[in-house]
Amino acid sequence: MANTLTKAEDRVSVGHAARLAHVSKSFAGPAGTQLVLDDISLDVAPGEFVTLLGASGCGKSTLLNLVAGLDRPTGGTIETPGGRPALMFQEHALFPWLTAGKNIELALRLRGVAKSQRRPEAERLLELVRLGGAYGKRVHELSGGMRQRVAMARALAQDSRLLLMDEPFAALDAITRDVLHDELTRIWRETNVSVLFVTHNVREAVRLAERVVLLSSRPGRIAREWTVDIEQPRRIEDTSVAELSVEITEQLRGEIRRHGQH
C-alpha cells in the first residue's frame, strides 16, 4: 500500500481521489419526497485528509454511503478513480467468531490475495496499527480501542487509495480516542491514503484534517470550508486547534439556528 511519491507529486499526477459534482439525494417518505443532500460539489485530492462536519441529520453519513457506492445519488456524479473506497464504521463490525487476524484475512481473500500471502499481510497490518501479536485474539478479548484498530487494519487490507470513516471513534472514551487520533495521523502519513472522515466533533475535525468541510442542516449543502494550516502532529488541546475550533463552532451554531427557524 506504500506509495513512493510525495503527497504533492501524487496529487499532481493523479488529480483526485474522489470527485463529487452537483450531487443530490432524496428519499421518499410518508410526507413525500425529502431532499437530504443538495448540489454537493467536492474534490478530495490524493493523500488529502478531509473531514465532513455538521449537525446530526445533515446528511454526512448519507454522503459517505454515496461515495462508498452503497447507495446511488438522485442527481449528479461521483468519481473514485482509484477504485472502490474502503469504509470504516462507528461500530467495528468485526465477526466475533473470527480472530483479529482472520477478520483481516477475510478482506484480503475478497480482494483476491493468495492464501499463502494472507497471514503475513494480516500480521503486517496488525503491526501497522500497533497490534503486533494480536493475530490469534478473539474479538471479545480486545478492548474497544483495539477493536477499532483491527477494523482500521481490515479497511487498509482492501488496498484502496480512499478511506471513508464514519465517526469511527465516537463511542470511545476521551483518552482512547486521543490515542487513536495519533495512530490514524501516523498511518495516514505513512501510507499516503486519502481520507474522508465524518464527525460532529469540531475539535476532532480540526485535530485531524487538512481541510474541514461544513455541511448546512438539512438539506445538506456545503456551507463553508477551512484549510487547516497547523503543523502535524497536533494535540486536541493545542491553542491553534482550539482557536480554529471556536470559529468553526460559531458557524455550525449558525447553521443549527437557521435550521431551527424552519
Solvent accessible surface area in square Angstrom, and as a share of the most:
residue,aa,sasa,rsa
1,M,54,0.24
2,A,90,0.70
3,N,50,0.26
4,T,141,0.82
5,L,75,0.37
6,T,77,0.45
7,K,54,0.23
8,A,71,0.55
9,E,92,0.41
10,D,6,0.03
11,R,65,0.24
12,V,131,0.75
13,S,76,0.49
14,V,83,0.47
15,G,41,0.39
16,H,21,0.09
17,A,9,0.07
18,A,0,0.00
19,R,95,0.35
20,L,3,0.01
21,A,34,0.27
22,H,121,0.54
23,V,0,0.00
24,S,22,0.14
25,K,20,0.09
26,S,28,0.18
27,F,86,0.36
28,A,98,0.76
29,G,36,0.35
30,P,155,0.97
31,A,112,0.87
32,G,38,0.37
33,T,105,0.61
34,Q,91,0.41
35,L,67,0.33
36,V,2,0.01
37,L,0,0.00
38,D,33,0.17
39,D,81,0.42
40,I,0,0.00
41,S,53,0.34
42,L,7,0.04
43,D,57,0.29
44,V,0,0.00
45,A,23,0.18
46,P,8,0.05
47,G,1,0.01
48,E,15,0.07
49,F,1,0.00
50,V,0,0.00
51,T,0,0.00
52,L,0,0.00
53,L,0,0.00
54,G,0,0.00
55,A,20,0.16
56,S,104,0.67
57,G,47,0.45
58,C,0,0.00
59,G,6,0.06
60,K,13,0.05
61,S,45,0.29
62,T,27,0.16
63,L,0,0.00
64,L,1,0.00
65,N,52,0.27
66,L,5,0.03
67,V,5,0.03
68,A,5,0.04
69,G,47,0.45
70,L,100,0.50
71,D,54,0.28
72,R,194,0.71
73,P,42,0.26
74,T,87,0.51
75,G,25,0.24
76,G,39,0.37
77,T,82,0.48
78,I,43,0.22
79,E,85,0.38
80,T,34,0.20
81,P,79,0.49
82,G,48,0.46
83,G,36,0.35
84,R,163,0.60
85,P,9,0.06
86,A,3,0.02
87,L,29,0.15
88,M,5,0.02
89,F,89,0.37
90,Q,74,0.33
91,E,113,0.51
92,H,41,0.18
93,A,53,0.41
94,L,9,0.05
95,F,73,0.30
96,P,81,0.51
97,W,167,0.59
98,L,44,0.22
99,T,20,0.12
100,A,0,0.00
101,G,0,0.00
102,K,93,0.39
103,N,1,0.00
104,I,0,0.00
105,E,19,0.08
106,L,41,0.21
107,A,9,0.07
108,L,0,0.00
109,R,125,0.46
110,L,137,0.68
111,R,105,0.38
112,G,65,0.63
113,V,19,0.11
114,A,51,0.40
115,K,164,0.70
116,S,94,0.61
117,Q,107,0.48
118,R,43,0.16
119,R,124,0.45
120,P,80,0.50
121,E,41,0.18
122,A,0,0.00
123,E,67,0.30
124,R,104,0.38
125,L,1,0.00
126,L,1,0.01
127,E,110,0.49
128,L,26,0.13
129,V,1,0.00
130,R,145,0.53
131,L,14,0.07
132,G,42,0.41
133,G,78,0.75
134,A,4,0.03
135,Y,22,0.08
136,G,53,0.51
137,K,79,0.33
138,R,99,0.36
139,V,8,0.04
140,H,141,0.63
141,E,92,0.41
142,L,7,0.04
143,S,62,0.40
144,G,36,0.35
145,G,9,0.08
146,M,55,0.24
147,R,65,0.24
148,Q,7,0.03
149,R,35,0.13
150,V,0,0.00
151,A,4,0.03
152,M,1,0.00
153,A,0,0.00
154,R,41,0.15
155,A,3,0.03
156,L,5,0.02
157,A,1,0.01
158,Q,73,0.32
159,D,62,0.32
160,S,7,0.04
161,R,65,0.24
162,L,5,0.02
163,L,3,0.01
164,L,0,0.00
165,M,0,0.00
166,D,24,0.13
167,E,29,0.13
168,P,1,0.01
169,F,1,0.00
170,A,44,0.34
171,A,72,0.56
172,L,25,0.12
173,D,88,0.46
174,A,67,0.52
175,I,139,0.71
176,T,36,0.21
177,R,52,0.19
178,D,28,0.14
179,V,64,0.37
180,L,0,0.00
181,H,2,0.01
182,D,47,0.24
183,E,11,0.05
184,L,1,0.01
185,T,5,0.03
186,R,45,0.16
187,I,2,0.01
188,W,11,0.04
189,R,125,0.46
190,E,96,0.43
191,T,8,0.05
192,N,9,0.05
193,V,2,0.01
194,S,1,0.01
195,V,0,0.00
196,L,0,0.00
197,F,0,0.00
198,V,0,0.00
199,T,2,0.01
200,H,95,0.42
201,N,51,0.26
202,V,17,0.10
203,R,95,0.35
204,E,8,0.04
205,A,0,0.00
206,V,0,0.00
207,R,1,0.00
208,L,0,0.00
209,A,0,0.00
210,E,46,0.20
211,R,39,0.14
212,V,0,0.00
213,V,0,0.00
214,L,1,0.00
215,L,0,0.00
216,S,15,0.09
217,S,17,0.11
218,R,84,0.31
219,P,32,0.20
220,G,0,0.00
221,R,111,0.40
222,I,50,0.25
223,A,46,0.36
224,R,96,0.35
225,E,72,0.32
226,W,16,0.06
227,T,106,0.62
228,V,8,0.04
229,D,136,0.71
230,I,36,0.19
231,E,154,0.69
232,Q,21,0.09
233,P,110,0.69
234,R,6,0.02
235,R,91,0.33
236,I,45,0.23
237,E,108,0.49
238,D,45,0.23
239,T,97,0.56
240,S,47,0.30
241,V,0,0.00
242,A,21,0.16
243,E,114,0.51
244,L,30,0.15
245,S,4,0.03
246,V,93,0.53
247,E,72,0.32
248,I,0,0.00
249,T,34,0.20
250,E,84,0.38
251,Q,66,0.29
252,L,18,0.09
253,R,125,0.46
254,G,11,0.10
255,E,18,0.08
256,I,79,0.40
257,R,140,0.51
258,R,123,0.45
259,H,88,0.39
260,G,63,0.60
261,Q,145,0.65
262,H,187,0.84
